[in-house]
Amino acid sequence: MGSVIGGMCMALHGITLVFPSAGYDSRANLEAIQNERCNFLYGTPTMYIDMLGQPDLHKYDLSSVESGFMSGSLCPPEVMRKLKADMNVNDMIIGYGTTENSPVTFLGFPRDNEEQKTETVGCILNHTEAKVVDVSSGEVVPLGDPGELLIRAYSVMLGYWEDPDKTSEAITKDHWYRTG
């Protein structure tokens, strides 16, 4: 996600990408947001939680921030609310995917409903097919029923390097990637 979404896409579109430190450092990130007037952030929930947990968070001027992108794991709803309240992130895009999908197949947009619960509403990317199947039968399950998510797209890997057995476990004969 960091390389494809962050590096390649932003370079392709001529967007300034700020690398505040050689490795992840939440204080360096907050200083860069303030000093470079960053308006779009991206990272994993853990990275955002680390920035939100800085005891001097409110000393930084984060007023330039408008939106962000998050992927890598599930994000608790309370973190989404804190991002809005404490870091000025008014719009967040949630990405779902795997390295094998290079890297995102679903984009979600968190919204609070009437009960003040955060839900994610979104869509599969337009180059992607997805279905949820019963693990034992392989049949598509009714909407809302649990099952395994399968993805098919040009961005899905062709296979694991020199490992045909693992490839055949992960990718069906008709090119569906089993997410597990």
Backbone hydrogen bonds in HBPLUS format (Angstrom, degrees):
<---DONOR---> <-ACCEPTOR-->    atom                        ^
c    i                          cat <-CA-CA->   ^        H-A-AA   ^      H-
h    n   atom  resd res      DA  || num        DHA   H-A  angle D-A-AA Bond
n    s   type  num  typ     dist DA aas  dist angle  dist       angle   num
A0005-ILE N   A0001-MET O   2.91 MM   4  5.28 132.9  2.14 129.2 142.7     1
A0006-GLY N   A0001-MET O   3.28 MM   5  6.77 155.4  2.35 149.0 156.1     2
A0007-GLY N   A0002-GLY O   3.03 MM   5  6.50 144.4  2.16 143.4 153.9     3
A0008-MET N   A0003-SER O   2.89 MM   5  6.29 163.8  1.92 164.4 167.8     4
A0009-CYS N   A0004-VAL O   3.09 MM   5  6.33 156.6  2.15 159.9 166.6     5
A0011-ALA N   A0007-GLY O   2.99 MM   4  6.00 155.2  2.05 146.7 154.2     6
A0012-LEU N   A0008-MET O   2.87 MM   4  5.99 156.6  1.93 148.0 155.1     7
A0013-HIS N   A0009-CYS O   3.08 MM   4  6.28 144.7  2.21 143.5 151.7     8
A0015-ILE N   A0010-MET O   2.88 MM   5  5.03 168.7  1.89 154.1 152.6     9
A0014-GLY N   A0011-ALA O   3.20 MM   3  5.06 162.5  2.23 101.3 106.5    10
A0029-ASN N   A0025-ASP O   2.93 MM   4  6.26 150.8  2.02 152.0 161.5    11
A0030-LEU N   A0026-SER O   2.95 MM   4  6.24 162.1  1.98 151.0 154.4    12
A0031-GLU N   A0027-ARG O   2.92 MM   4  6.15 162.0  1.95 153.1 158.1    13
A0032-ALA N   A0028-ALA O   2.90 MM   4  6.03 154.9  1.97 143.8 150.9    14
A0033-ILE N   A0029-ASN O   2.85 MM   4  6.13 159.5  1.89 154.9 160.5    15
A0034-GLN N   A0030-LEU O   3.08 MM   4  6.27 163.0  2.11 146.4 150.8    16
A0035-ASN N   A0031-GLU O   2.77 MM   4  5.92 175.7  1.77 157.4 159.0    17
A0036-GLU N   A0032-ALA O   2.77 MM   4  5.42 160.5  1.80 144.4 150.4    18
A0037-ARG N   A0033-ILE O   3.08 MM   4  5.36 117.8  2.48 125.0 135.4    19
A0038-CYS N   A0033-ILE O   3.21 MM   5  4.77 139.3  2.38 120.2 130.7    20
A0066-GLU N   A0039-ASN O   2.89 MM  27  5.15 163.5  1.91 126.7 128.7    21
A0067-SER N   A0039-ASN O   3.23 MM  28  6.64 164.8  2.26 158.2 161.8    22
A0041-LEU N   A0067-SER O   3.09 MM  26  6.61 150.9  2.18 136.8 144.0    23
A0069-PHE N   A0041-LEU O   2.76 MM  28  6.27 143.6  1.89 146.5 158.8    24
A0043-GLY N   A0069-PHE O   3.10 MM  26  6.59 144.5  2.23 147.4 157.2    25
A0071-SER N   A0043-GLY O   3.23 MM  28  6.53 148.2  2.34 139.9 148.9    26
A0047-MET N   A0044-THR O   3.04 MM   3  5.27 122.4  2.38 103.5 117.4    27
A0048-TYR N   A0044-THR O   3.17 MM   4  6.57 162.0  2.21 157.4 161.8    28
A0049-ILE N   A0045-PRO O   2.80 MM   4  6.02 163.8  1.83 157.8 162.8    29
A0050-ASP N   A0046-THR O   2.95 MM   4  6.09 151.5  2.04 142.4 149.7    30
A0051-MET N   A0047-MET O   3.06 MM   4  6.41 156.0  2.12 147.5 153.3    31
A0052-LEU N   A0048-TYR O   2.86 MM   4  6.13 166.6  1.88 156.6 160.5    32
A0053-GLY N   A0049-ILE O   2.93 MM   4  6.03 133.5  2.15 139.2 151.4    33
A0054-GLN N   A0051-MET O   3.19 MM   3  5.55 168.6  2.21 113.0 116.2    34
A0057-LEU N   A0054-GLN O   3.10 MM   3  5.21 153.3  2.17 121.5 118.3    35
A0059-LYS N   A0056-ASP O   2.95 MM   3  5.59 163.9  1.98 122.2 127.6    36
A0060-TYR N   A0057-LEU O   3.19 MM   3  5.93 163.4  2.22 120.2 124.7    37
A0065-VAL N   A0062-LEU O   3.13 MM   3  5.81 159.4  2.18 120.3 125.7    38
A0090-ASN N   A0066-GLU O   3.21 MM  24  5.87 132.4  2.45 126.6 134.5    39
A0068-GLY N   A0091-ASP O   2.95 MM  23  6.52 135.6  2.15 147.6 160.2    40
A0093-ILE N   A0068-GLY O   2.86 MM  25  6.20 158.8  1.90 144.7 151.1    41
A0070-MET N   A0093-ILE O   2.84 MM  23  6.24 152.2  1.91 163.7 171.2    42
A0095-GLY N   A0070-MET O   2.79 MM  25  6.09 165.2  1.81 160.2 164.5    43
A0079-VAL N   A0076-PRO O   2.98 MM   3  5.45 136.7  2.17 111.9 123.5    44
A0080-MET N   A0076-PRO O   3.39 MM   4  6.89 151.7  2.47 147.3 155.1    45
A0081-ARG N   A0077-PRO O   3.07 MM   4  6.47 156.3  2.12 151.7 157.8    46
A0082-LYS N   A0078-GLU O   2.99 MM   4  6.18 154.4  2.05 140.9 147.9    47
A0083-LEU N   A0079-VAL O   2.87 MM   4  6.10 151.4  1.96 150.8 158.4    48
A0084-LYS N   A0080-MET O   3.23 MM   4  6.51 155.1  2.29 145.1 150.6    49
A0085-ALA N   A0081-ARG O   2.98 MM   4  6.23 165.6  2.00 150.5 154.7    50
A0086-ASP N   A0082-LYS O   2.68 MM   4  5.45 165.3  1.70 149.2 154.4    51
A0087-MET N   A0083-LEU O   3.02 MM   4  5.01 143.4  2.15 119.9 128.9    52
A0089-VAL N   A0083-LEU O   3.15 MM   6  5.50 166.6  2.17 132.6 129.2    53
A0094-ILE N   A0108-GLY O   2.75 MM  14  4.73 171.7  1.76 140.7 143.7    54
A0108-GLY N   A0094-ILE O   2.64 MM  14  4.73 158.4  1.69 146.0 152.8    55
A0096-TYR N   A0106-PHE O   2.93 MM  10  5.07 154.4  2.00 145.3 148.2    56
A0105-THR N   A0096-TYR O   2.74 MM   9  5.99 166.9  1.76 160.4 161.2    57
A0106-PHE N   A0096-TYR O   3.23 MM  10  5.07 152.9  2.31 144.8 145.1    58
A0101-ASN N   A0098-THR O   2.89 MM   3  5.15 148.2  1.99 106.6 116.8    59
A0102-SER N   A0099-THR O   3.10 MM   3  5.18 162.3  2.13 108.7 114.2    60
A0157-MET N   A0100-GLU O   2.82 MM  57  5.35 158.2  1.87 160.3 165.8    61
A0125-LEU N   A0105-THR O   2.91 MM  20  5.56 165.3  1.93 140.0 143.0    62
A0107-LEU N   A0123-CYS O   3.00 MM  16  5.67 165.7  2.02 162.9 162.2    63
A0123-CYS N   A0107-LEU O   2.93 MM  16  5.67 151.4  2.01 157.1 162.5    64
A0109-PHE N   A0121-VAL O   2.77 MM  12  5.31 150.7  1.86 133.3 142.2    65
A0121-VAL N   A0109-PHE O   3.26 MM  12  5.31 176.8  2.26 122.7 122.2    66
A0111-ARG N   A0119-GLU O   2.79 MM   8  5.53 157.8  1.84 162.3 170.1    67
A0119-GLU N   A0111-ARG O   2.92 MM   8  5.53 171.7  1.92 155.4 154.5    68
A0113-ASN N   A0117-LYS O   2.91 MM   4  5.58 157.6  1.96 150.8 155.3    69
A0116-GLN N   A0113-ASN O   2.88 MM   3  5.22 153.3  1.96 121.7 123.5    70
A0128-THR N   A0125-LEU O   2.94 MM   3  5.44 157.7  1.99 128.8 130.2    71
A0129-GLU N   A0152-ARG O   2.78 MM  23  5.06 158.7  1.82 155.2 162.0    72
A0152-ARG N   A0129-GLU O   2.94 MM  23  5.06 157.0  1.99 142.9 143.6    73
A0131-LYS N   A0150-LEU O   3.06 MM  19  5.37 148.7  2.16 145.5 151.4    74
A0150-LEU N   A0131-LYS O   2.77 MM  19  5.37 165.0  1.80 167.7 172.3    75
A0141-VAL N   A0132-VAL O   2.98 MM   9  6.11 160.8  2.02 145.8 149.6    76
A0133-VAL N   A0148-GLU O   2.91 MM  15  5.30 159.4  1.95 144.7 145.9    77
A0148-GLU N   A0133-VAL O   2.82 MM  15  5.30 159.1  1.87 155.6 154.8    78
A0134-ASP N   A0139-GLU O   2.75 MM   5  5.47 157.7  1.80 156.2 159.3    79
A0138-GLY N   A0134-ASP O   2.73 MM   4  5.11 150.1  1.82 144.0 152.2    80
A0145-ASP N   A0142-PRO O   2.99 MM   3  5.65 164.9  2.02 142.1 145.0    81
A0179-THR N   A0149-LEU O   3.16 MM  30  5.80 163.8  2.19 167.8 172.2    82
A0151-ILE N   A0177-TYR O   3.00 MM  26  5.07 156.6  2.05 138.4 144.9    83
A0177-TYR N   A0151-ILE O   2.66 MM  26  5.07 179.1  1.66 157.3 157.1    84
A0156-VAL N   A0153-ALA O   3.22 MM   3  5.51 163.3  2.25 108.4 113.4    85
A0163-ASP N   A0160-TYR O   3.14 MM   3  5.40 149.7  2.23 137.3 128.2    86
A0167-THR N   A0163-ASP O   3.01 MM   4  6.23 156.9  2.06 152.2 159.7    87
A0168-SER N   A0164-PRO O   2.91 MM   4  6.06 159.5  1.95 145.7 150.0    88
A0169-GLU N   A0165-ASP O   3.13 MM   4  6.40 137.9  2.31 140.4 151.7    89
A0170-ALA N   A0166-LYS O   3.08 MM   4  6.31 145.8  2.20 144.7 153.2    90
A0170-ALA N   A0167-THR O   3.11 MM   3  5.19 122.4  2.45  96.8 111.0    91
A0171-ILE N   A0167-THR O   2.80 MM   4  5.82 153.5  1.87 160.6 167.1    92
A0178-ARG N   A0170-ALA O   2.73 MM   8  5.17 171.3  1.73 162.1 164.9    93
A0172-THR N   A0176-TRP O   2.89 MM   4  5.20 161.2  1.92 147.6 150.8    94
A0175-HIS N   A0172-THR O   2.93 MM   3  5.13 146.2  2.05 119.0 117.1    95
